[in-house]
Amino acid sequence: MARPRKFDEERVMLAVRDTFWDKGYAATSLDDLLQASGLGKGSLYGAFGDKHTLFLRALREYDNTNLLALRESLESAARGIDMVRDFVLGPAADPTGTVARRGCLLANSNAELASSTPEVAAEARRSYDAITAILTEALERAQREGDLAPDADPADTARAVLVAQLGLVALGRTGEAPDTLAAAAGSVLTRLLPAATR
């Protein structure tokens, strides 16, 4: 019989995820992962596989958590347009700029690895397609609620919103001031979300 694991798998995965997030894939060493997880090499790789497998699992879990949060944000939003605005303004939400400088694990990993690692490119496409679908639902709701022009195409607008938000994430990584990010986000919203004429 296999011995039962004597560690908190969720805690280990969160620690591993944060290490990859803070250092990037290439700069994260085995020693970094062992230190973050508190496990020995045999336990870590025995439970989760090699560095590549561990990274892909951490990235998938990160993406799934974000997708769930985005879905919950839409379901709890007073109006569909509010959820879209919050999504775009997210990179500027932290007044210290710390969150913006850290960026998004998916966006960071896509920039670092997509051209050399097909699994990362595929995961990015999966996640971005799912985000676009949720944003499309939000924008369809916004049209029904009279907050978005009826001639706006929700799916096309959703893709443009995602592209704009990713641009803000990239700009935030450079250390751009939060008020500058917020101003840029506001400009994006004005241009991408034409209000219905009343």
Summary of the structure (lengths in Angstrom):
residues: 198
radius of gyration: 19.2
end to end distance: 69.8
largest distance: 69.8
contacts: 583
relative contact order: 0.12
helix: 74%
strand: 0%
